[in-house]
Structures are given as structure tokens and as C-alpha cells.
Amino acid sequence: MHIVIIDDHELVRDGIRNLVEQEFGWHVAFAVAALEQLPDLEILANIDVAIIDISLQDASGFDVLAAIKADFPYVRCLMLSMYEHVGYITKALELGADGYVTKTAATKELMSALEATKITIKLDELYNAMKRSIGRLRPAGIDSLPLESVLRNSETLKTMQRAGIQCQLNSQGTPLPLDDEVRINIYRIIQEALTNIAKHADATAVTVDIIYAPRLIRIAVTDNGIGLQQSAAPPSSLGLISMRERARFIGAQLTIDAHQHQGTRVELTLPVATQAKSLA
């Protein structure tokens, strides 16, 4: 089995390569940040599975998927993403994806998805299976623990720390009651902000401040990186769009303040009485 990995995050590429080669004994022919980095697109004629990140630096993973399927329809394509809501899954499947796995999923789920790429599955069956699996992707403790406790135990924070990024988490005030939909969307916004920092900010330190006031929650994620204006994540990137979309759905205000070489501050302000529909 010959594999191509297309992901603009080097740590992710290396992690998937190790998993595929050690657990399956499959050969990773190329691991690149963009489709254009392949020596020759014709090598895809000898590839069995392409693992594609949806959010790439200079292109959409959906475009990469469409391009591969147009010229090499027999190549199995597995989409990898931070985003798990049904709209992204549906679009990927409609473009011909053979599987969809989130980066927050357990290793065994990625392995199962890779194994499934060897089997032809009807689109509607795969869609329904992925829709049912969304509920299992909720972070541990999100339904019962305060946000700060869930974040401290999150794989996102641990990954940043292993990468040498100092992470400080501060909480002020008494945690306020929130319904499940609001809690999961707040968590996903923080997670996306941290992911953007890890991928694009070139930061060495990040601070997450959670402030509980009598009638609102204010959350700030601040880094000491190069600033959004100079980073590889433009304001129209899929990650930032997802953050704004989630904030709007829960009735929160999202602001992004960035200065060249002075880091970026992402701030979320939420009135506690707000009720919303979840995107999780």
C-alpha cells in the first residue's frame, strides 16, 4: 500500500507517517505541505491512498481532493481536519472523499478510517456513519467539568507544550452554568485559536485567560508570535471563518487584534443568558 500525505503542518505529517508505517507497514511515498510539492503529479498513478488536510496554507484541501479525483479517481482520499460538523463532511463526500477523520479523533479511529479506504462504501452509508460518530468526538469532561479543566487535559494544549510552546492558563471568578451547546462551541473556538498559533504564529508562548463576570464570560487567547498580518493564516482562512461562525451561532462577539511581530490576541465575549444551536 502506497500513501501520500498532504498537510502543511510538519508535526502532523510526521505523526501520520509514523502511524501508517509502524501500525500498518504501509509505505509513505511522499509527505508534503502542498500538492504542487510533489515531484510530478503522475506519481499519483501509483498511489493507493492520499491523506489530505482540509485547511492548507495556500489552497483548500477540497480543491486538492477535487483535482486528485478528477485525474486519478481510483486513488482513495481520506480527509483530515479540525472540523467535524456535518457541512464539511458532506462537502468532502460529495467531492468523492472515501473517508473523513478529525485531528482530535483517537488514533484507533484514524487507523479504522485508513483500513476502510480499501473498501467501497456508498456515499449515503458513509455520510450517516460519520454523522453518528460526531457525538463521540466530544472532548473528555466537556459536559461536567469547567472549561479550564477540560483545556488543561486537552491534547491540543499538550501537543503545544511538547512542541516547546509555553502555555499558561488563567481563570478568574466562579464558573457560570452553560448549556452543552454553548460549552462545546466555546471550547472549539479556543481549540482553533490554539491550533492557528501552533501552525502559523511562530510563537514561543501563549496565554489563555478565562474571566467569569456576573453576566458574561470573557476569554482571551494571546501569543507572542509574528502577528496575523505576517502569518500564513489570512483573515479569510477556514479556521478563522469557523471561529467567527461558531461565535455568531452562540451569540458571542469575537475580536482579533494583531500587530506585526507583537503577537495576536483573540478575544471572545459571551453574555451568559445566550442560548444557541451547536456546530459540534
ChimeraX attribute file (.defattr): number of C-alpha atoms within 10 A of each C-alpha:
attribute: neighborCount
match mode: 1-to-1
recipient: residues
	/A:1	13
	/A:2	14
	/A:3	24
	/A:4	24
	/A:5	25
	/A:6	28
	/A:7	26
	/A:8	21
	/A:9	16
	/A:10	14
	/A:11	14
	/A:12	16
	/A:13	21
	/A:14	14
	/A:15	10
	/A:16	20
	/A:17	21
	/A:18	14
	/A:19	16
	/A:20	18
	/A:21	13
	/A:22	11
	/A:23	10
	/A:24	13
	/A:25	11
	/A:26	14
	/A:27	15
	/A:28	19
	/A:29	16
	/A:30	19
	/A:31	22
	/A:32	18
	/A:33	20
	/A:34	20
	/A:35	22
	/A:36	11
	/A:37	12
	/A:38	16
	/A:39	9
	/A:40	9
	/A:41	13
	/A:42	11
	/A:43	12
	/A:44	20
	/A:45	13
	/A:46	13
	/A:47	20
	/A:48	16
	/A:49	22
	/A:50	26
	/A:51	25
	/A:52	28
	/A:53	30
	/A:54	25
	/A:55	20
	/A:56	22
	/A:57	20
	/A:58	13
	/A:59	13
	/A:60	16
	/A:61	24
	/A:62	21
	/A:63	12
	/A:64	20
	/A:65	25
	/A:66	18
	/A:67	14
	/A:68	21
	/A:69	17
	/A:70	12
	/A:71	13
	/A:72	16
	/A:73	14
	/A:74	14
	/A:75	20
	/A:76	26
	/A:77	28
	/A:78	26
	/A:79	24
	/A:80	24
	/A:81	20
	/A:82	19
	/A:83	23
	/A:84	24
	/A:85	15
	/A:86	16
	/A:87	10
	/A:88	15
	/A:89	21
	/A:90	20
	/A:91	12
	/A:92	23
	/A:93	20
	/A:94	14
	/A:95	15
	/A:96	20
	/A:97	26
	/A:98	26
	/A:99	25
	/A:100	28
	/A:101	24
	/A:102	18
	/A:103	16
	/A:104	20
	/A:105	18
	/A:106	11
	/A:107	12
	/A:108	9
	/A:109	13
	/A:110	22
	/A:111	16
	/A:112	12
	/A:113	17
	/A:114	23
	/A:115	11
	/A:116	15
	/A:117	19
	/A:118	13
	/A:119	10
	/A:120	10
	/A:121	13
	/A:122	10
	/A:123	16
	/A:124	12
	/A:125	10
	/A:126	19
	/A:127	20
	/A:128	12
	/A:129	11
	/A:130	19
	/A:131	15
	/A:132	10
	/A:133	12
	/A:134	15
	/A:135	11
	/A:136	9
	/A:137	13
	/A:138	17
	/A:139	18
	/A:140	14
	/A:141	14
	/A:142	17
	/A:143	16
	/A:144	10
	/A:145	12
	/A:146	16
	/A:147	19
	/A:148	18
	/A:149	15
	/A:150	17
	/A:151	22
	/A:152	14
	/A:153	13
	/A:154	16
	/A:155	14
	/A:156	18
	/A:157	21
	/A:158	14
	/A:159	14
	/A:160	20
	/A:161	16
	/A:162	9
	/A:163	12
	/A:164	11
	/A:165	19
	/A:166	15
	/A:167	17
	/A:168	14
	/A:169	15
	/A:170	12
	/A:171	15
	/A:172	11
	/A:173	11
	/A:174	11
	/A:175	17
	/A:176	13
	/A:177	10
	/A:178	15
	/A:179	13
	/A:180	15
	/A:181	17
	/A:182	24
	/A:183	17
	/A:184	20
	/A:185	22
	/A:186	19
	/A:187	19
	/A:188	21
	/A:189	25
	/A:190	22
	/A:191	21
	/A:192	18
	/A:193	23
	/A:194	24
	/A:195	18
	/A:196	18
	/A:197	29
	/A:198	24
	/A:199	19
	/A:200	21
	/A:201	23
	/A:202	18
	/A:203	21
	/A:204	17
	/A:205	18
	/A:206	24
	/A:207	17
	/A:208	23
	/A:209	18
	/A:210	21
	/A:211	18
	/A:212	18
	/A:213	15
	/A:214	12
	/A:215	10
	/A:216	16
	/A:217	18
	/A:218	17
	/A:219	22
	/A:220	21
	/A:221	23
	/A:222	24
	/A:223	28
	/A:224	18
	/A:225	24
	/A:226	20
	/A:227	24
	/A:228	24
	/A:229	16
	/A:230	16
	/A:231	19
	/A:232	16
	/A:233	22
	/A:234	15
	/A:235	12
	/A:236	9
	/A:237	16
	/A:238	16
	/A:239	20
	/A:240	18
	/A:241	12
	/A:242	18
	/A:243	21
	/A:244	17
	/A:245	17
	/A:246	24
	/A:247	23
	/A:248	13
	/A:249	17
	/A:250	21
	/A:251	19
	/A:252	23
	/A:253	14
	/A:254	19
	/A:255	14
	/A:256	15
	/A:257	13
	/A:258	19
	/A:259	14
	/A:260	13
	/A:261	17
	/A:262	13
	/A:263	24
	/A:264	25
	/A:265	21
	/A:266	20
	/A:267	21
	/A:268	21
	/A:269	17
	/A:270	20
	/A:271	16
	/A:272	19
	/A:273	12
	/A:274	14
	/A:275	15
	/A:276	18
	/A:277	13
	/A:278	15
	/A:279	19
	/A:280	18
